Amino acid sequence: MNYRITPLHLLAPLALIAATSGCGHETTQAAQEGSGLVIQNPTNERDYFVDFGEVPNGTKVKHTYQLLNTDSVPVTIQDMTPACSCTIPLISYRDESGEVVRGKRRGTPVITLPPGVTASLEVEIDTNHVKVKNVDKLSAVLVRCDSLNTPYLRFEMHLIANEHFQVTPTTINLGNIPVSSGKSGSSDIITALPGAQVGIEELLEATEGLDVTIAELSPMGETLWRVQVSLLPPLELGPFKGELRLQTSSFSEDGEGIPVLIPVTGQVVPDVVMFPTLLGLAAAEDGKGLTGQGTLTALAPGHRIKIVDALLQGKGLDALIVRYEALSPDAEGRSSRWNVVVEAPELPETSMLTGVVQLTLDDPNLDPVEVKFIYRGP
């Protein structure tokens, strides 16, 4: 497999520009004394390229470039920009006393390299964050420094993250999770490489609160593993981020089992919520009044509610009224979804209205639902 690499460090014209644009004799002379940052451990005929080949997904690979500052002046590296979130560059060197001087992980400048120092630029690629598996991946790191000889350096790394399994969806997103009952979701896992004799063996670990079951199925003669996840009470309101680790019969070269990781996300919310959470009032179609609407929804499975009262709270809201209507109600007038409308027959004289609609429900175990609304006039 051939790759064409353009070495951005061969930018000698920049030194010529500096010499003819009033940058000063000392700067021009410094650019001529040395060759900038020069790699000392090339892996092949392309000094700035390394080929990791095929790598089991779930592993991390590293390569360390040795860079000698051949300039007669210190070289400051302003930044190191990876082309992908899967790639992390780190740089360091040993000073005259043998102490390790490390570059910044974030922020600028990264590090200043004295003349004659050999720096170690370690580049790590985490295959967990390579988005597309089982195909060629070319990552890169662009290094920008103040050397007039090598102001830009580009390091390139190739690999193929071999993934024995394909997870669909890759993340189990539970969406809005009712606080009293929790919620369930699932992912299906199949083998991604033809003929691979591998499988899912067991659950290694899961974030606290997650209940996990794994079922092996054979639809249309193909084996798949269905992973069912339930986030169970007690729960706390707010975002949820968790993860599953599944043991497989796929092993790395060092004999360690390669797990399958499945993130689990969601937002724990009250059992009854309004969508949207903020009602925006706007001029009605006939231009004579205001209107805004939302849907009050009971999220728990099978749960039905009934709005028995609506109260407006705020100043200057005398002209506003609230209407509510059950969507597909049962014989008792209860429903899992209610349409709620806040309106006014005439446009208000004020350019700003804010307030709260308090909706009282027939369920004594549920607190009244408060919905904010706002109007911004012309």
Helices and strands as residue ranges (DSSP letters): H 13-19, H 25-32, E 37-39, E 49-56, E 60-69, E 75-82, E 87-94, E 100-102, E 111-113, E 118-126, G 127-129, E 136-145, E 152-162, E 165-168, E 172-178, E 183-191, E 200-206, E 210-217, G 219-221, E 224-231, E 238-248, E 260-269, E 272-275, E 278-283, E 290-298, E 307-313, E 321-327, E 337-344, E 352-361, E 369-376
